[in-house]
Amino acid sequence: MRKTLISVVIPVYNEEDNIEASYEAVLREFNAYDDIDVEIIFTDNHSVDKSFSILSDIAKRDRRVKVLRFTRNFGFNKSILAGYRHASGDAAIQIDCDLEDPPSLFHEFIRLWRDGHDVVVGIRAQRKESRAKALVRRSFYALLNNLSDVKHEVNSGDFRLIDRTVLDQLKIIQDPHPFVRGLVSELSINPASVSFSRNSRQFGESKFPLRQLIRLALEGVYAHSTAPLKLATYAGLIIALLMALLTGCYIIARLLAPGEWPAGFATTTILILFGISLNALFLGIIGEYIARIYQQVRMRPYVVIEKALNIEASGGVYNEKI
């Protein structure tokens, strides 16, 4: 009988100190299975350190290791999506190279998958981070769940297992700004979750500073909600009503006390500036969506692959190039 194949997708960006450890940790977990084969797909987001050299050495001695190196840094979500699209397994597990998410959880992921769940997500019960950052994270998920039609697990990341049925659907989605964890939540039919305590990073620094986290949060909102556009409409109506009331009060005051009421230069100036600021704010929101429509119709590739090791990186429906 054919063995089950599990693809492990590991995104890499300047992780020269963590690559060898992550490779060995993944193999240790799968050595316990006699009925499962593994392939490890590293997606190198154009690292500028020795990451690709180390990956090349590993790929030469182990044909189960596949490497995709991009021509530039296309971002974390596109890196994961490229790995999923090139996965050959019956299921795929994504894990970060820094091993903050424990590979020991693979066994529970696979057990739940074999029980019939098409997506198994790791939920971070404990995180080693500041209270301020934790508060911001919880607030983001609360906002995203209120704005989006798709529910997202609080404290879930990209550490997950997804079934071949979901992988096949990810191949045909054409979204120039993919928010992968949202897409997986939307495509899942029978999800499950596993709680765990996250480890500390052993080497290097996090590749997600505050600026990147804010960008990721905005990607999630824009990708799964049109609420900001509706907000512009509602806010415009409320402001128009308030301005109408203010205008009425101003006229009445002028009629009742024409000599005491100020000329109104300051009031007029404030209202004009307020209107300009409001227009600029909502034009920016509308512009974000228009920009996404523009990039969607251009049908540019998600990523451009510079080098591929032990794997055939083809275009076709993936819309990716070697």
N, C-alpha and C positions, 0 to 999 in steps of 0.2 A: 504494500500500500504506500501511496505517496505521503511523505511526511508533511505536516503543517508547516507553512513558511510564515514567519513573523518578520516584518521589516521594522527596524529601529531607525528612526530619523533623528539626527543630531545636528542642529544648526551650529555653525562655528563662525566666530569673528574674533580674531586675535586671542585665541585660547591655546597657545603653544604649551602652556604648563598643565593643561587639563586633558588634552586629547588622548594621550596614552592611557591615563588613568580611567577615563570614561570608556575607552575601547575594552580594556581588561575587565572593568566592572560589568559591562553588558555581557561579555562572554561567560563570566563566572555564573551569572544567573541562568543562562541558557544551557550550560553544561549539565544542569540537573535534569534536562528533558531528553528522553530517547526518541520521542515522536515529533520533535519540533526542530526544524532548521531555522537559522537566523541569517538575515542580511543586514548590514549596518550601512546606512546612507548618511554620509557627512555632506552637508551643504555649506560650502565655504563662501561667505559673503565678502570675498575679495580681501582677506586678511592681509595686513601689511607686516606681520611678524613671520615667524617660522612655521606657522600653522600648516600651510599647504605642503611644505617640505616634509613635515612629520606625517601628514596624511598620505603622501605619496609613498613613503617608506612602508607604512602599515599596509597599504593597498598592494604593494609588491609581494609581501609575504603572506597575505591573506586575501584570497579572491572573494571572500564574503563581504569585504569592505568595498563600498562604492563611494566615489568622491565626485561631487559637482562643484566646480569653482566658477564663480560668476565674474563678469568683466568689471563690475563695480559693486558697491554695497546697495542692494535693492531693498534692504529693510528686513526686519525679523519675520513679518507675516509672509512675505513672498518667499523667503528662504524656506519656511516650513512647508508652504504650499508646493514648492518645487520638489521637495523631498517626498511629499505624499503622492504627487503625480507620477513620480518615477518608481514608487514602491511596487514591488512584484508580489508582496505577501498576501496571505489570506486576511491579514490584519496588520495594522501599523501602530507602533508606539513611538510617540515623540517625547524626548527627554533632553534637557539642556546639558551642555557639555561640562558645566561646572559641578554637576552631581549634587546640587542642592536638593533636587528631587531624588529620592532613593531608588535605585534599580531593584532593590529587594521587593518592591511593590509589584514588579512585573508578574509574579506568580498569582497574586490576587486579581490583577487585571485579566490575565488569561483565564482564570477560573470563572470569573463573571461573564467573560466573553463566550466561553464554552457553554455557559448556562443560558445563552440566548440574547445577551445584551449587545447592541450594535455599537455603543459608545460607553466607555468606562473612564470617568474623569477623576483625577486625584484632587481632593479638597484639602487645602492647607489648614489644618486645625490650629497649628502654631506657626508663627512666623517671627523670625528674629529681625524686627524692624522697630522704628520709633513709633510712639503713640500717634504722633501727628500724621505720619505716613499711613498708618493703619486706618486712621479716621478718614483720610482722603480716599483711600481705597474702598472702604465700605460705602462712603458717600457716592463714589462713582458707580458702583454696582447698583445702589438704590436708585440713582438717577436713570441708569441705563435700563433697568427693569421697568421703571415707570414710563419711559419713553418708547420702549421697543415692544413689538408684538411677540418677540421671542424671549423667553426667560433664560437668564444666565445665572449659573451657580456663583454665589458669593464666595470669594477666596479660591476660586478655581483658576488655574493657569492654563498652560498648554501641555502639561504633563497628562497624557491621556492615551488610551487605546481606541482605535476606530476600525470598524469592520470593512471588508472589501466593498460591501454595498455602498457605504458612505464614500470610500475612496473613489469609486467609479463616478459618483455624482460630482465630486470635487474636480474631476477632469474636465467636465463640460461647462462649468461655471465661468463666465467671462466677466470678471470684476477687476478693474484696474487698481482698486484700493481694497483688497480682501482683508477682512477682519476674521481670521481663521476660526478662532474659538466661537465666534458668533455663527459662522457658517455651519460648523459642526453641530452646534446646538439646534440650528434650524433644520438640518437634514436628519437628525437622530430621531428614531422611532421609539426605541426602548432603551433609554440611557440608564446608567448606574453610576454610583460614586463611591469613592473610598477615601476616608480621612487619614491623614498622616501628618507627622511633624517634619517640617523642612529642616535640612541640614544647613550648616554654615559653608560658605564658599571657602575652599582651601587655598586656591591660588588665583592671582589676578584680581581685577576689579569688575564690578557689575557693568554690563554694557547697556544698562537702562537707568541713566540719570533722570532727574526730575523732568527735564525737557522732553525726553523720549517717552516717559510715562504719560505726560499730558498729551503728546501727539497720539499715542496709542489709544487713550481714552476718547479723544475726538474722533478717531477713526471708527471706534465702536459705535459712537452716537450717530455719526453721519451715515455709516453703512447699514444701520438697522432701524432708523427712525426718520420720519419726515416731520417730527414734532417741532424742530426749530423753524421750519417754514410756517407751520401753523401758529407758532408763537409770534412770528412777525405780523401775521394777520390780526390775531387777537390784540396784541399790544397796540397796533395801529388804530384799531377801533376804540380801545380804551383811551388812548391819547387824544383821538379826535373828539370823543365825548367830553373829556376833561377840558379841552380847549374851547369847546362850544359853551360849556358851563362858565368858564372863566370869561369868555367874551360877553356872555349875558350879564354876569356880575359887573363887569367893567362898564357896560352901557348903562345899567341901572344906577351905578354909583355916579357916573357922569351927569345923569339926569337929576338925581337927588341933591348932589353937592357939586355943582360945576366949578365953583371957585376953589374948593379945597382939594379936589382930586389932582394929583400930579399930571404933568404933561404926558407921561407914559413912554418916554424914550427908553428908560431902563427895562421896563416890562416888555416892550416890543423887541428890544435887542435880545433879552433872555429867551423869549419864545422862539425867535429865529434861530439862535444857536442851538436850542434844545431840539428843534425840528431837524436841523442839519445833522446833529449827532445821532438822532434816532434813525434818520435815513441811511447814514453811513453804516450804522450797526447792522441793520437788516439787509442792506445791499451786500454787505460782507457775507452774511449767512447765505443769501441767495446765490452769491458768486461761488461759494464752495460747492453747491450742488451743480451749478452750471459747469464748473471746471470738471466735475466728475462725469457729467454727460459728454463733455468734449473729449476727455480721455477714453471714455467707453467707445465712442464711435470711431476713434482712430485705430482701435484694435492693435495697439502696440504689444510686443511680447511682455509677459510678466517679468521674466528674467532673461538675460543673454548669458549663455554658458560658455566660458572661455576654454575650460578643459574638463574632460570626463574620464574617470579612471574606473575600469572594471564594470562599466555600465554604458549602455547605448542611450545617448541623450538626443532624442529626435523631436522634431517640431510637431506636425500633424495637429490634432485637436488640442494638444497641450499649449499651442501657441508659444513655444519656446524654441530657441535656436542654439546650435553648438557654437 
